[in-house]
């Protein structure tokens, strides 16, 4: 994309990143971080103001992409009149006009120049479209958001069908809160790795040196050992924090994810003690291990709970993730007995007839509890994706159940909020022939762990623990 000196660096960076997100189907946070780092390395760093503005535009446009397209389409005689790269530029200016309420004159002028940067001959079209957008912004969100859920969804940058789905699953008030909080910045949570950080006060000491406020985390009535919420999210850029991460002593992880790893570790240890005695080491199978985040968290909590790591086997169906898991686990000192590639719905072909004290299924899901960190999800999924995710999770759960030893624990976890992927999968399993051998083990007095989004809260995750009784 050619540079245009008439466009602010923040807007040019935002256009570059949002184009790459669209073309690669990538995560906006990752692309933005890489682009800003590359600009620094090439000797053309953005000023703090431009960096902040670029971040606001990238995340805002990603969150509201479909709504912006709706507004742009209303301003066009034919929605097919603009090519994708021109639409990328129009989205940025439309976001400024509709959501940031920027000066219409400046937003239009900059928008025309932004379009000129990608397709010079489309500058005239951009001028006409953006002037219409200015008029449409006076009527946005085209209804009363207090009474009309479609208008509220547009106001929050959510697809209408997804807003209705959230209402069906959470209720109207909770759905509105979930959408609003999904557009807020995610808090920074850190996990001290007990495998390498013997003294938990090491992190606290460094945060004190930095003058950075922090607090321990209690979630659903339970304190999460090693978990710290840091008041200033920019602390992650401090060299002292980076050094702890590089040493494998510290992990960036949402508190809900840390809580679920703790639930799995506690369940594995309790079942192993009952079946094999106090000094036995639990055998654990982790399905859907991905890039090893919960693998590391699980072994860290094992050290806190038992003074030693568990005999852990991991399974993932993608070779590159298995390779990444091995590297990250090694960096963090997390022991993995075997890191296997294979189909979790056919575990007999992967682990044979082996049974474990605990099988931990961190199932693939729609990720609707993590929209603050992955804003692009809302515009990438469709209703069929929820049904497909639920079907896959059910198949994985049935496959996992066959490898839980009698008296052992089966943990089912997601990072979404739909009933179809959460409670309904578990209920369907318990009604099945395989599920008849299991009973739900309460978590802090509740049938399930289910965190909800609130300002400054962790992400929304779900988990159920079931013990095999026969």
Buried (B, 14 or more C-beta within 10 A) or exposed (E): BEEBEEBBBBBBBBBBBBBBBBEEEBBBBBBBEEBBEEBEEEEEBBEEEBBEBBBBBBBBBBBBBBBBBBBBBBBBEEEEBBEEBBBBBBBBBBBBBBBEEBEBEEBBBBBBBBBBBBBEEBBEBBBEBBBBBBEBBEEBBBBEBEEBBBBBBBBBBBBBEBBBBBBEBBEEEBBBBBBBBBBBEBBBBBBBBBBBBEEBEBBBEBBEEBEBEBEEBEBBEBEBBBBBBBEBEEBBEBEBBEEBBEBBBBBEBBBBBBBBBBBBBBBBBBBBBBBBEEEBBBBBBBBBBBBBBBBBBBBBBBBBBBEEBBBBBBBBBEEEBBEBBBEBBEBBBBBBBEBBBBEBBEBEEBBEEBBBBBBBBBBBBBBBBBBBBBBBBBBEBEEEBBEBBBEBBBBBBBBBBBBBBEBBBBBBBBBBBBBBBBBBBBEBBBEBEBBEBBEBBEBEEEEBBBBBBEEEBBBBBBBBBBBBEE
